[in-house]
Amino acid sequence: MGAVDTPESGVKHKKGKRRKPKRIGIKIDMTPMVDVAFLLLIFFMCTTVFRKPQALEINLPPDPNAKVEIAESNVMTVRVIAPEDSTRGDVRVFWRLGKEPFQEANIDKLESIFETEGKKNPKLVVLLKIDRKAKYRYMVDIIDQLQFAELNRFSLAPLLPEEKKEVETL
């Protein structure tokens, strides 16, 4: 706990000189405060919820210049376009199989499209092209939908300006 130092009382002083009274020293035992600090530290360490960081694992090909041959009928192309005047982050999504014409789809309905096309063709590879102006969360949402539909073969590619113009007219 604490202790108080008291001045010694048996000392005689010379007469005529005025002495300053001795200050009383106080000593505080810091042990209980350190104990409480460590108890709080242990409490917060034990009650904290630890969770795995949520990250997407993407396997890249060993050689970036390697060409992978895939039949055109096994490729689904998904293009995500952000409008020029988009302030809310709205996007338009277009998809097609092989050389078929593009079809516009709602971003929330893509999972059902992925599931049906993935069941029809187990060798399906999805080529995902996203506009640079589109928000990052749309790419993550689409990759999540691909994984829910168990389509684990997909590729990310930049959306070229001529590809953007091709689907904007639809």
CORNORQUI-V187953 format. One record per helix or strand of 3 or more residues. SS is the DSSP state (A for helix, B for strand). FROM is the first residue (numbers start at 1). TO is the last residue. If there is no record, write none. Layout:
BEGIN
ss->SS from->FROM to->TO
ss->SS from->FROM to->TO
END
This chain:
BEGIN
ss->B from->2 to->4
ss->B from->26 to->28
ss->A from->31 to->47
ss->A from->72 to->74
ss->B from->75 to->82
ss->B from->91 to->97
ss->B from->103 to->105
ss->A from->107 to->120
ss->B from->125 to->130
ss->A from->136 to->148
ss->B from->154 to->158
ss->A from->161 to->168
END
